[in-house]
Each structure stands twice: as C-alpha cells, then as structure tokens.
C-alpha cells in the first residue's frame, strides 16, 4: 500500500505566529515598527527571567539566519 506524501515539504514549511503574539517582542524592546531589533538587545533578552521573552528572543536570533525572499 502506497503512503501518501505529507502536505508540508521541508522546503516549503512555514512558521505560523499567532496574530495575538505578533509584535510582542518588538513591544518588549520598544523598537519602532519597520526597524530591525538590534542584536545586542536580543542577546540581553535571551538571558531574561521571563521564559516567554527568552523563547521569543531565541526565535528572532535564529530567524535572522534564514534565507529571506520569495522565489
């Protein structure tokens, strides 16, 4: 019996951030919309006591390394 392929392929997998959580890291850093959050601020936030802030900062640092732009 043949197996169905997964709907998501590794090359087209997208990260979904819930609408209610979008912009929360930017609000924490008090960075204006449209500006990049400085790496120095993200590095400081990675050491935060708040686990959610740490997770968001780590995600943001990792996302900087991803290939940007559509094909």
Backbone torsions as a table, in degrees:
resi	resn	phi	psi	omega
1	UNK	NA	128.1	-177.7
2	UNK	-77.1	142.8	179.7
3	UNK	-91.5	140.2	177.0
4	UNK	-74.8	142.9	178.1
5	UNK	-77.0	152.8	-179.9
6	UNK	-67.5	148.7	178.7
7	UNK	-64.7	-35.7	-178.0
8	UNK	-98.1	126.8	172.3
9	UNK	-99.1	156.4	-175.2
10	UNK	-62.9	-29.1	-178.6
11	UNK	-80.1	-20.0	-177.7
12	UNK	-114.2	11.0	179.9
13	UNK	-66.9	136.0	-179.1
14	UNK	-117.1	148.6	174.9
15	UNK	-92.3	130.3	178.8
16	UNK	-109.5	121.2	175.4
17	UNK	-107.3	125.6	-178.9
18	UNK	-58.3	145.3	-177.7
19	UNK	-58.6	-36.2	-177.7
20	UNK	-69.6	-18.2	-179.2
21	UNK	-101.2	-8.2	-179.2
22	UNK	-69.1	130.9	177.2
23	UNK	87.8	-0.6	-178.0
24	UNK	-70.5	-37.1	177.7
25	UNK	-68.4	-39.7	177.9
26	UNK	-61.9	-39.7	178.4
27	UNK	-66.3	-36.8	178.9
28	UNK	-64.9	-40.0	-178.0
29	UNK	-84.9	-9.9	-178.6
30	UNK	58.4	40.6	177.2
31	UNK	-96.2	138.7	-178.9
32	UNK	-68.5	149.8	179.4
33	UNK	-64.3	136.5	-179.2
34	UNK	95.3	-11.4	178.6
35	UNK	-103.8	148.2	176.1
36	UNK	-75.8	144.4	174.9
37	UNK	-77.1	126.5	-178.0
38	UNK	-61.0	143.7	-179.4
39	UNK	-61.0	-35.5	-179.5
40	UNK	-60.5	-39.3	177.7
41	UNK	-68.2	-40.0	-179.8
42	UNK	-64.9	-38.9	178.5
43	UNK	-63.5	-38.9	177.5
44	UNK	-67.1	-40.5	-179.0
45	UNK	-68.9	-23.6	177.0
46	UNK	-65.3	-19.6	-179.9
47	UNK	-102.2	12.7	-178.1
48	UNK	-64.6	155.6	175.9
49	UNK	-74.9	-26.7	-178.4
50	UNK	-79.6	119.0	-177.5
51	UNK	-63.2	-33.1	179.2
52	UNK	-68.0	-39.8	178.3
53	UNK	-65.4	-41.0	177.9
54	UNK	-60.2	-44.8	-178.5
55	UNK	-64.5	-42.2	179.9
56	UNK	-65.9	-40.5	179.5
57	UNK	-66.2	-41.9	178.3
58	UNK	-62.8	-42.8	178.4
59	UNK	-61.2	-44.3	-178.4
60	UNK	-63.8	-40.8	178.4
61	UNK	-65.8	-39.9	178.5
62	UNK	-68.0	-38.5	-177.5
63	UNK	-66.5	-25.5	177.4
64	UNK	-63.3	-26.8	-176.2
65	UNK	-83.8	-14.6	-176.0
66	UNK	-72.2	152.3	176.1
67	UNK	-70.3	124.9	-178.1
68	UNK	-99.0	161.3	176.2
69	UNK	97.5	149.4	-179.4
70	UNK	-95.7	161.4	177.7
71	UNK	-120.6	NA	NA
